[in-house]
């Protein structure tokens, strides 16, 4: 079981009341609602940050190598995927300079 620690969170009265109403409607405690909200927010933001880091790494790789596919090549590949999935015939287009 994970170790927990207490953290203080200041909410304005309106938000606190909204949390309390939602907790009552869900038959959960306000603490559970706030913890769930923080968990979902952090998970979503971590995924966004990973995507951002991957995009920056891809941009750096392109800047270094010049390897790319054109928008038309990517669109054609995506159309093949949509038409029936990926196999050897519909593999991703080859990168080129």
N, C-alpha and C positions, 0 to 999 in steps of 0.2 A: 504494500500500500504506500502511496506517495505521501511524503511529509507535507503538511500544510502549515501556513502561517497566516496570521491576521493582517489584513491590509485595510486601511481606512479609505473610504470613498465618499466624497462630498457631492451630494446631488441637490439641485434646487428643488423647492417644494413641489412644483408641478411634475417634474420627472419622477420624484419619489412617489407621488400619488399614482402616476401611471404604472410604475413598477408594482405597486401594491395592488392595483386593480387587476393587472395582468396575472399576478401571482394568485390572487383569489380565484380568477376565472379558470386558471390551470390547476387549481388545487395544489399549488406549490408554495414554498416560502419565498419571500422577496429575495432572500439570500440566494436561493437556487436560481431564480430568474436572472439576477445580476451575474452570478458566476457563469451561467450558460451563455449569457450575452458576451461576456469577456472572452470565454473560450472560443465561441464562434468568430468573434471579431479577430482575435489573434490568429486563429487558423487561416481565416480568409486573407489577412494581411501578410502572413508568412508565405502563402501561395503566390500572392501578388508580387512579393519581393523576390521570390525564386524566379518567377517569370521575367521580372525586370532584369535580374542578374543574367539569366540565360540570353535575353535579348541583347544585353550589352556585350556578352561574350561572343555571340554570333556576329554582331557588328564589328567587333575587334578582329574576329577571324576573317570576315569579308575584307576589312581594310588591309589586312596583312597579305591575304592570298588572292583577292579579287574573284574567288569562286562564288558563283551565284547561279540561280535559275531565273528565267524571265517570268513576268507575271503571266504571260500566255502559256508558258510551259507548266507553271503551277496550276493555272485554271484548268488546263486539259487533264492534268493528273487528278485533280479533285473531281472533275466530271467523271473520269473513269472509276474512281473510288465510289462515287455516288451511284453509279450505274450497276455496281456489283461487287464491290469490295476490292481488296488488294491481293494480288498474287504476283507471280513472276512477270506476267504481262503488264500489270498495272503498277509495277514498282515505281518508286519515286524517281523523278527525272535526274539525270546525271548533272552535277554541277560543272560549270565551265567558266572560263575567264571571259 
